[in-house]
Amino acid sequence: MSPIREQLVGMIDCLPEADQSLLLEIVKRFIPDDVATPDDLAAIQAAREEYERGETVSHEAIDWN
């Protein structure tokens, strides 16, 4: 763990839980909401593999009525 991260963790651990909740909301504002999570990346990879194996259905093949 980097020295800065260690300092942050130590400081967070010293805060009362109510203040930790506030800090969490502040930190969330710095994290872009369009960044793929590990679960997102795994789902994308699984979809690509299904497509390669021909396990997908085109929109044209679906009866939407």
NUTORSE-645456 format. One line per 3 residues: number of its first residue (from 1); their letters; for each residue x, y, z of C-alpha. Coordinates in steps of 0.1 Angstrom, whole numbers. Each point is the difference from the previous one (the first is absolute). Layout:
<atoms>
NUM	a	X Y Z ~ ...;
</atoms>
This chain:
<atoms>
1	msp	0 0 0 ~ 13 34 -9 ~ 9 25 28;
4	ire	-28 23 -10 ~ -25 -28 0 ~ 12 -11 34;
7	qlv	-5 35 13 ~ -34 2 -14 ~ -11 -33 15;
10	gmi	14 10 34 ~ -18 33 -1 ~ -33 -16 -11;
13	dcl	2 -26 28 ~ 3 29 25 ~ -33 17 -12;
16	pea	-33 -7 16 ~ -23 -21 -22 ~ -23 29 -8;
19	dqs	29 20 -14 ~ 12 -31 -19 ~ -33 0 -18;
22	lll	4 37 -9 ~ 36 -7 -12 ~ -13 -29 -22;
25	eiv	-25 23 -17 ~ 28 26 -6 ~ 24 -26 -15;
28	krf	-27 -14 -22 ~ -2 34 -17 ~ 36 -4 -12;
31	ipd	-6 -34 -16 ~ -14 1 -35 ~ -32 -19 -4;
34	dva	8 -12 -34 ~ 30 -22 10 ~ -5 -37 -6;
37	tpd	2 -21 32 ~ 15 -35 1 ~ -35 -14 -3;
40	dla	-7 22 -30 ~ 32 -12 -17 ~ -8 -36 7;
43	aiq	-35 4 -15 ~ 14 17 -31 ~ 25 -29 -4;
46	aar	-27 -26 4 ~ -22 18 -26 ~ 29 1 -25;
49	eey	6 -37 5 ~ -37 -8 -5 ~ 0 21 -32;
52	erg	31 -18 -13 ~ -17 -33 6 ~ -31 11 -18;
55	etv	-21 -1 31 ~ -17 34 -5 ~ -33 9 -18;
58	she	-2 30 -23 ~ -27 26 5 ~ -14 -9 -34;
61	aid	-6 -36 12 ~ -22 11 28 ~ -38 4 -4;
64	wn	-5 32 19 ~ -38 0 -4;
</atoms>
